[in-house]
């Protein structure tokens, strides 16, 4: 697969925020298939050299859920929480925010994540932790399987284990949104998400089939026992597929993805990335 490349940044790296820490950077990356991806780099609250990231702290590359983007409040909240533990890269998947292209709901999005991870490496980081939510949770699993060695640790939150799941009302609504012309219009104008009209061909590697290929990178699977989209059989399938190299946190009372994660849970994930995944 062709390597992802980056385009020039909107803000120069030498620009600084309050204090000596470099200001966040906004840029557009170029995925391997040419789609333009908006991305933001936050150097975090750790101390960094003027040109090179500290090797003592990871960079978190955050993969948002379907209909999210870099400027959604729930995505910014997650990024702010992880900035206490290291640098953070957020980006908008294709078809979302100011990124180009159309959403393929988890298929070609692996290329978007690969571009963001490559950019994080270019910033000088030696430890990359990918953290994905819902659709992004499936993407981080497939990315780690398809790009071995690119990621040092993987966190998948509220991810499906298998494709085409319609066992809950929210997932039946989502399938209608994605597969029907009227649904895609609602997605475009109501949810600011441009959805591709073509079916998957071929069907991408499923999350549960991707998980065994992630080792030896540490894997953390996080799921709520009140997830309205994917019931607990999904994380249990992923955990069984991971075997000894995976860890499962089944969170009591938690719902789905970014909107459901508490500050305390994000802090535990940050601690795991710094210590447990070290």
N, C-alpha and C positions, 0 to 999 in steps of 0.2 A: 504494500500500500504506500502511496506517495506520502512524503513527510509534509506536515503542515508548516506554513510559513506565516510571518506576521508582517503587517504594514506599519507605517509610521504612526507614532502616538500623537494625540491631540495636545497633550501637555508635555513639556520636556521634563526629564527625570530630575534636573537640577532645581526645579521649582519646589519650594518647601512650604509646609503648613506652619501653624503656630509651634514654636520650638524648633528643634533641629531635625525632626523626623520628616522625610520626604512626603510631599502631598500625594494623595491618590492620583493615579493616572487613568485617563480614559483613552481607549484606542480601539481600532478595528483590526481584528485578526482575519486571516484568510484560511479557511478550512481546506483540506486536501482536494476537495472537489470544486473549489473556487468560491464557495459561498462566504460572504462577508459577515463576520461575527463581532458584535460589540462586546467589549470587555473592560473591566475596571480592576486595577491593582491597588490594594490598600496595604502599605507596609506594616501596619499593625502597631501595637503598643510596645513591642520589643525594641531594643536599641540596634540600629543598623548603621553600617558604614555608609558613607555618602554614595558609593557606587555599587557595593556588593551586599547582598542579603546575609544576615547572620546564619551560619550553619548550625547554630544551637537550637533554632526554632524551625518548625515546619512551615510550609506554605499550604494553606487550605484552598483547594479549588472546588468551589461550590456549584453543583449542578441542580438548578431549580426544577420544580415540578411543572406540569403542563399548565399553560396560561400565565406563568410567571415571567419576570425579566429582571434585569439588574436593578431597576429603580422601584420595584414593588416594595412596599413597606416590610412585608414578611421576609423578603430576601435580604433587605438591608439589615433587618434585626438579626438574622442568622450571621451575616458577615460581621456585624459589630461584636457579637458574642465571641466569634473565633479570633477576632483581632486581638483579644487579650492573650492569645497563645502563640501567635505568629502572624505572618503576612496572609492576606486573603486575596484570591482572584475570584471575582464573580463575572459571569458572562450571560448573555441572552442566547438561548438556543435559536436556531434558524426558525424563521416565522414568528418570532417573539421580539417585542421591543423594537429596537432600531436595527436588529440583525436582518440580513437579507434572506431570500429563499422562503420556503414553506416548511411547516412542521411535518415531519414524517412519524411523529409520535413515538420516538425511541429508536428508530433505525439509523438514519444517517447522522443523527445527533452524536453518535460516537466520534465522528470527525470533528464536530465542534468542540467536544471535550478534549480531544487530542491536541487541537490547536491551543486551547487554554493551558493545558499541561506543558506543552512545549514553550509557551510564553513564560510560564512560571520558572522553568529551567533557565531560560535565557536571562531572567532577572537575577540569576546567581544562586537560586535555592537548590540545595542538595537533597532535601527531604520534601516530597510532595505527598499530601494526603488528599484524596478525592472524597468529597462528601456529597451524596446525591439524595434527593427527596422525590418519592413517587416515581414519575417518569424518569427523573434524573437519577433515582436510585437504581433503576434497571440499567441506565446508561453507564454508571460507574462500574457496575459488575461486568458488563460486556466489554467496556474499554479495557479494564484490567486483564480480561481473558484474551483479548485480541491484540493488546499492546504490552506483552510481558516485559517487565523491567521499567516501564515508564512511570509507574506509581509505586510508592513505598508503603502505603497503607490505604485501605478502602473502607469507607463507611456508607452503608446503604440503609436509608430510612424510609419506611412505608412503601417498599418496592413490591411489585408483583413477582410471583415465582414463574408464572406461565402466561403466554399470550392469549388473547381473545376471551378473557374471563368476563362473563356477564352475570355472575351470581348475585350481585347486589344492585339495588336501584341506581346508585350513582354511576356504576360502571355501565349499566344499560343506557343511561342518558349520555354518557361520554361516547359510547359506540355510535349512538344516533348522531351526535354532534360531528363526529369524524367521518362517518360514512355517507351522510345525506347532504345534498346540496344546500338545503335550508339550514341544516346544522352548521355547515361550514360558513354560511353567511353570518349566522349568529356569532360563530367563533371570531370572524374577522372584525365585525363592527361592534359586537357587544363585549367580547373578551379580549380584543386586540391581539388575536392569534390567527395567523394565516396558515391554513391547514392544506396539505397536498391532497389532491383528489385521487391519486393513484393508490391501488392496493400494494402491499409489500410483495416484491418479486425479485429475488427469493425471500422467503420468510427469514428474518434474522435469527441468529442464535438466541435461544431463550435464556432468561436470567438463571434458571435452575441448571441449565446445561453449561452456562458460563462459569458458575461458581467453582467447580473443581479445577478449573484452569488458572485460578488466581494465585494459588500457592506458589511460592512461599510468602508472598506479601500478606501481612496480617489483614483480616477481614472482620469488621464489626457489622452485625445486622441488628437494626433497631426497629421495633414495630409496636404499635399500640394494641392493647387487647380490645379496644372499642373502635378500631378502624372501620369506618363505614364503607370503604372501597374494597379493601382486601382483608378478609378474615384471617385468623391466626394460622390456618393451614399453609398460607403462603410463606411466612417467615420460618415455619417449622420445616417446610420443604427445602428452603434455602439453607437452613442450618444443617440439615441432614446431608445435603450435597457438599457442604463445606467441610464436614468432618472435624478433625482436630485443629485445623488451621483457622477455623471460624469461631466467632463468639456471638451469642444471641442475647439481646436485652429485650425481653417482652415487658413493655411498660404498662402497669396497671392504670386504667382510666384514660389512657392517651387515645386520641383520635388519629387523624390522618395528616401526615407530612408537616410542612413548615408552620402552618397555622396552629398545629397541635403541640409542637415541641415547646417545652418550658425553658426558661433561662437556666434552671438547674440542670436539665437534661443536656442542653448545649454545653454547659460547663463540664459535665461528666464526659461528653464526647471529646471536648478539648483536652481534658486531662488524659483520656485514653490515648489520644493521638501523640501527646508529648511523652507519656510514660509507658502505658501499656502496649503501645504499638512500636515503642522504640527498639 
